[in-house]
Amino acid sequence: ALQRASQEQSRWLLEVLDRPRTSTTAGDVEQAIELFEQLGSLRFALEQLATRRARVLALVADMSHDELGSRLAVVTDALLRPLESAASTGGAAA
């Protein structure tokens, strides 16, 4: 997000992220989520996760660990599904 954000957006986001949790408002969180969405951060993160998932599953397959590969696929699918859903609808993950 910081690479694609303006200098003002980057400064604000870093300031919010550096605050103690108790000092961050619901409005701050909402604004940060909107900024991440505007900058395409969630989509970029999902693309990176998908690429890395594919690499790991390929490595496991090369090691002839079919059961481990199957379990990793199930777990990673379960973890990524809510994020992918949120990215496609523009909403927050459940």
C-alpha positions in Angstrom: 0.0 0.0 0.0 2.8 2.4 0.9 4.4 2.1 -2.5 1.3 3.2 -4.3 0.0 5.7 -1.8 0.7 9.4 -1.9 3.1 10.9 0.6 0.2 12.2 2.7 -1.6 8.8 2.6 1.6 6.9 3.6 2.3 9.3 6.5 -1.3 8.9 7.8 -1.3 5.1 7.4 2.0 4.7 9.2 0.8 7.0 12.0 -2.4 4.9 12.4 -0.5 1.6 12.3 2.0 2.8 14.9 -0.7 3.8 17.4 -1.6 1.5 20.3 -4.8 -0.4 19.5 -6.7 1.4 22.2 -5.9 4.7 20.4 -7.2 3.6 17.0 -10.8 4.5 16.3 -13.4 2.6 14.2 -13.2 5.5 11.8 -9.4 5.0 11.5 -9.9 1.3 10.7 -12.6 2.0 8.2 -10.5 4.7 6.5 -7.5 2.4 6.4 -9.5 -0.4 4.8 -10.9 2.0 2.2 -7.3 3.1 1.4 -6.1 -0.5 1.1 -9.0 -1.2 -1.3 -8.3 2.0 -3.4 -4.7 1.0 -3.7 -5.4 -2.6 -4.7 -3.5 -4.0 -1.7 -5.8 -6.9 -1.0 -5.8 -8.0 -4.6 -2.0 -7.8 -4.7 -1.7 -9.8 -1.4 -4.0 -12.5 -2.8 -2.0 -12.8 -6.0 1.2 -13.2 -3.9 -0.5 -15.8 -1.7 -1.8 -17.8 -4.7 1.7 -17.8 -6.3 3.4 -18.9 -3.1 0.7 -21.5 -2.4 1.2 -23.0 -5.9 5.0 -23.2 -5.3 4.6 -25.0 -2.0 2.1 -27.5 -3.4 4.5 -28.1 -6.4 7.4 -28.7 -4.0 5.3 -31.1 -1.9 4.2 -32.9 -5.0 7.8 -33.3 -6.2 8.7 -34.8 -2.8 5.9 -37.4 -3.4 3.9 -36.4 -0.3 0.4 -36.7 -1.7 -1.4 -36.7 1.6 0.5 -33.7 2.9 -0.2 -31.9 -0.4 -3.9 -32.7 -0.1 -4.1 -31.4 3.4 -2.1 -28.2 2.6 -4.5 -27.6 -0.3 -7.6 -27.9 1.9 -6.1 -25.7 4.6 -4.9 -23.0 2.3 -8.2 -23.0 0.4 -10.1 -22.6 3.7 -7.8 -19.7 4.7 -7.9 -17.9 1.4 -11.7 -18.3 0.6 -12.9 -15.5 3.0 -10.2 -13.1 1.7 -11.0 -13.8 -1.9 -14.7 -13.3 -1.2 -14.0 -10.0 0.5 -11.8 -8.9 -2.4 -14.5 -9.8 -5.0 -17.3 -8.0 -3.1 -15.2 -5.1 -1.8 -16.3 -5.9 1.7 -14.5 -7.1 4.9 -13.7 -10.7 5.3 -15.9 -12.6 7.8 
